[in-house]
């Protein structure tokens, strides 16, 4: 929200204006954003797990990779991306579930 106040001299001429704006981010918004940024900084860029845990020598050999899972929406999207690879930029694709 924005409020502008106009100030005039004795002859009625505009001398200056003052515009007050509400902040776009409240204190809680800033606090949440900073906490998220700090959390992201503590994650491994590869696996996205907490570096504090994944770099601890006590955890050497304690991680495994479970079997792969297929996303049945990503599969047709990947095929469609191949089909449109030569298209002009800006082609937007999305997956929709067929109704039964």
N, C-alpha and C positions, 0 to 999 in steps of 0.2 A: 504494500500500500504506500502511497505517496501523497504528501500534503504540501502545498505551496502557499506561502503567506507573502502578500504584496505589501510593501512599505512605501508610504507617500510622505512628501514634505508638506509644509503649511499651504503651499499653493496647489496642492493636489497632484504634483508631479511624482511619478514613480521614481523612487531613489534606489531601491534594491528589492530583491526577492530572496526568500529563504525556503529551500525545499528540503523536507525531512522524509527520509525513506526508511521503511521497516527493513531490517536485515533479511536477506534472502535465506540465510542459515541462522537458526536459533542456536543457543549454546549447546543444547542437547544434540542437535544435528552435527555440529562441529566435533563434539566429543565422540559421537558414534563413528564419524568419518575418520578421525585420528586413530581410534581403536582398531578400525578395520585396516587402515594403512599399516599400523604396527603389526597386526596379525599377519598380513600379507608379506611383510618384510621378513618374518620369521619362518616362511615356508620355502622348501626346496623348489627351485624353478622347474625342475624336472618332474618329480612325483607329486608335488604340492602337499607333502606331509611336513610336519613341524621339524625344522632342522635341529632343534634342541634334542629331539628324540633320535632322528635318523643318523646323526653324526656322533652319537654317544657310543663309544667302543663297546659298552655293555650290550648293545643291541646288534652287534655284528652277527650275521647269520640268522637273525630272528625275523626277517622279512621274507615273504614269498609272493609270487604273482599267481593269483587264482586263474582258473581257466577263462578264456575269452568269452565275452557275452556279445551277442549280436543285437544291435538296435534295428528293429524291423522298419523303422521310419528312415533311418540314415541310409540304408541300403538303396532304396529307389532314388533318394536324393543324390547319392554319389553317382549313380548311373545318369541321372538327368543333368548333373553338372558336366559330365563328359560330353553329352549331346550338345550342350550350349556353350562349350569351351571357346568356340570361335566366334561367338556372338559379341555384339557391342557391349561395353560395360553397362551395368545397371539392371541386368536380368535378375529378378528376384524369384527364388524357388522356395517352396515350403511343402511339407508333407501333410496329407490329410488322411484320416482313417476312413476306409470304406464302411458305409453303414450296412449292417446285415439285414 
